[in-house]
Structures are given as C-alpha cells and as structure tokens.
Amino acid sequence: MSSIANDTTAVELTDGQLATLRLLIDCYHERDTAVKMGTVVGRAERDPTTVRSQLRNLKALQLVRGISGPKGGYKPTGDAYGVLDLQTMDDAAAVPLSRNDERIEHVNVEEIDLVSVRHPERCLAEIRVQGPVRDVRDGDTVTIGPTPQSHLTIMGRIDDVVDGDGVLVIDVEGMDAPADDREKRSRPTAWERGE
C-alpha cells in the first residue's frame, strides 16, 4: 500500500489501485491523450467492475481527472506521479528497452537499480519501466539503454516480471559504458590511486 495526503487526511491506496493508476499513466503516455475507461479495463487483466470502481476512487482522490465528450476519458494528475514516485519531465530522454533484439515500442526505462552487485556469481538489476510489458517473459534476452548521460547499456535475461508495478528483474550478463573522451580514460580512479 502507498499513502498520500489528501487535504489533511492520509489515504491508503491498495495494490490494485496502484496497478490501475500505473496502467492509466502508461496508456496516457502511449497516446498523449485522455484514456478511455474501456482501454484501461481491456489492458488490466482484472475484473472490469473492479477496475471501473478503482478509476472512480482515483478520481475522487484527485489522482485522475475525468474528461467529458467524445474524446474524453481519464488523465493522470500531477499528484498521481508523486504517488508512484515518477518524475514528470517535459523533455525527458528516452531510455529504450529491447527484447530479443527488437525495441519495445511505448516503453521507456524510468529507473535502474543494481540490487545484488556483491553476489559472487550473479548480478540482478531491477528495471522500472513506463509502458506495457505484458509480452515480456522470463528468459527473454533484453537490452536496456543506452542511457543519455553515460551511454550505459545493460544486457541480460529476464528473471521476473512484476507487470502491475512496471518492474523487470534482470539477470545481468553484461554492461557497457564507453568512455567519451581521452581525459576520462587517462584519469585514474580513486581506487587506482589507492585512496
């Protein structure tokens, strides 16, 4: 559960409400327009009545906004991003995710967390993505990146998919971050200097 402050009282969101909110945000970013309830219900892989109820509750909590009319639907509010700890940037760089050497459309990597770098035989990474990952399966070969700043690329295999949370657990097989100039390559690290 996640809690938010709504006026002066704290409200707890259920796992189902969080999953519905994340799904709505993913659909919104794919289309950049209001998302019809039927679209969210169709993608949720849960009981339609439950999803409709969750959307109404999220609207009452002012986490989503209802838009009337033929092009209407639901849009996430700024508070929705805060609840999910997502950053909203107008000019955010795209960090691609590829599966079996094919880029997955409408998916952007939000966060990379190396969770087991000290393990002697295995390095796992949790990759938080924005967008649909329902076609990604355990064992698929994936490539994350390159990232905009360091051009980091991570290669590995899917160990687990937590679709409702938008998290992929990757068994890392390799990482590459090329040096971008001679100065960086010739400057010794603190470890190399014995510090």
ABEGO torsion letter per residue (X at the ends): XBBBBBEABBBBBBAAAAAAAAAAAAAAAAAGBBBBAAAAAAAAGBBAAAAAAAAAAAAAAGABBBBBEAABEBBBBAAAAAAAGBBBBAABBBBBBBBGGBBBBGBBBABBBBAAAABAABBBBBBBBBEBAAABBBGBBBBBOBBAAAGBBBBEBBABBBAAAGBBBBBBABBBBBBABAAAAABBBAAAAGX
